[in-house]
Amino acid sequence: MANNWNIPDWLEKEVRKRDKVCVYCGCEFTSPNVSKKTAASWEHIINDAKIITIENIAMCCCGCNASKGQKKLSDWLGSKYCQVKGITLKSVAPIVKQAIENGQ
């Protein structure tokens, strides 16, 4: 996957090492040729592309990324998409829980 978000190489490596599955729904990533919805994509947990930190950059599936869009994380977690997928504060990855605890 190409890095079009100016994420430094060292940070990209750390995030890829940490996020082996979608930080939201927990699905295993697939090749875009297999399924675009479960392919890995870059996620800015706080919707600000200028915040390029280990706390804000994550890997999620394209399905979750498209659903979340520009929504505030806490609002998105209450969406129908999350309800249908069973995505809750308890089920998300620790990096997402941390963002919510910090007011996102």
C-alpha positions in Angstrom: 0.0 0.0 0.0 1.4 3.4 -0.9 1.8 6.0 1.8 0.2 9.1 0.5 -0.2 10.8 3.9 3.4 11.9 4.5 3.8 9.3 7.3 7.5 8.9 8.0 9.0 5.5 7.3 9.8 4.8 11.0 6.2 5.6 12.0 4.7 3.5 9.2 6.8 0.5 10.4 5.6 1.0 14.0 2.0 1.3 13.0 2.2 -1.8 10.7 3.8 -3.7 13.5 1.1 -2.7 16.0 -2.0 -3.0 13.8 -2.2 -6.5 12.3 -6.0 -6.3 12.0 -8.5 -3.5 11.6 -8.4 -1.3 14.8 -12.2 -0.9 14.6 -13.8 -4.2 13.5 -10.9 -6.5 14.0 -11.1 -8.1 10.6 -7.9 -9.6 9.0 -6.7 -7.5 6.1 -6.9 -8.9 2.6 -5.5 -7.9 -0.7 -7.6 -5.3 -2.5 -7.9 -8.0 -5.3 -9.7 -10.3 -2.8 -11.9 -7.6 -1.2 -11.7 -3.9 -1.2 -13.8 -3.7 2.0 -11.3 -5.6 4.0 -8.1 -4.2 2.4 -5.9 -2.2 4.8 -6.1 1.6 4.7 -4.5 4.4 6.7 -6.6 6.0 9.3 -6.3 9.3 11.1 -8.2 8.5 14.3 -8.6 12.3 14.9 -9.7 13.6 11.5 -6.7 15.9 10.9 -4.1 14.8 8.4 -1.6 17.1 10.0 -1.6 15.1 13.2 1.0 12.4 12.2 1.7 10.7 15.5 1.8 7.1 16.8 -1.4 8.0 18.8 -3.3 9.2 15.7 -2.2 7.0 12.8 -3.7 3.5 12.6 -4.5 0.8 10.1 -8.2 -0.1 9.5 -10.1 -1.8 6.8 -11.5 0.2 3.9 -15.0 -0.6 5.0 -14.6 1.0 8.4 -12.6 3.9 7.0 -15.3 4.7 4.4 -18.0 4.5 7.0 -16.2 6.7 9.5 -15.2 9.3 7.0 -14.9 12.6 8.7 -17.1 11.8 11.6 -15.9 12.3 15.1 -14.9 8.9 16.6 -17.3 9.0 19.5 -20.2 9.9 17.1 -19.2 7.2 14.6 -19.2 4.5 17.3 -22.9 5.2 17.7 -23.7 4.8 14.0 -25.8 2.0 12.5 -22.7 0.7 10.7 -21.0 0.1 14.1 -24.2 -1.4 15.6 -24.5 -3.9 12.7 -20.8 -4.8 12.9 -20.8 -5.0 16.7 -18.1 -2.3 17.0 -18.2 -0.8 20.5 -15.8 0.9 22.8 -15.1 -2.5 24.4 -14.3 -4.2 21.1 -12.0 -1.6 19.4 -8.2 -1.8 19.6 -6.4 -0.1 22.6 -5.2 2.8 20.4 -8.8 3.7 19.6 -9.8 3.4 23.3 -7.0 5.8 24.2 -8.3 8.3 21.7 -11.8 8.1 23.1 -10.4 8.5 26.7 -8.6 11.7 25.4 -11.9 13.2 24.3 -12.3 12.0 20.7 
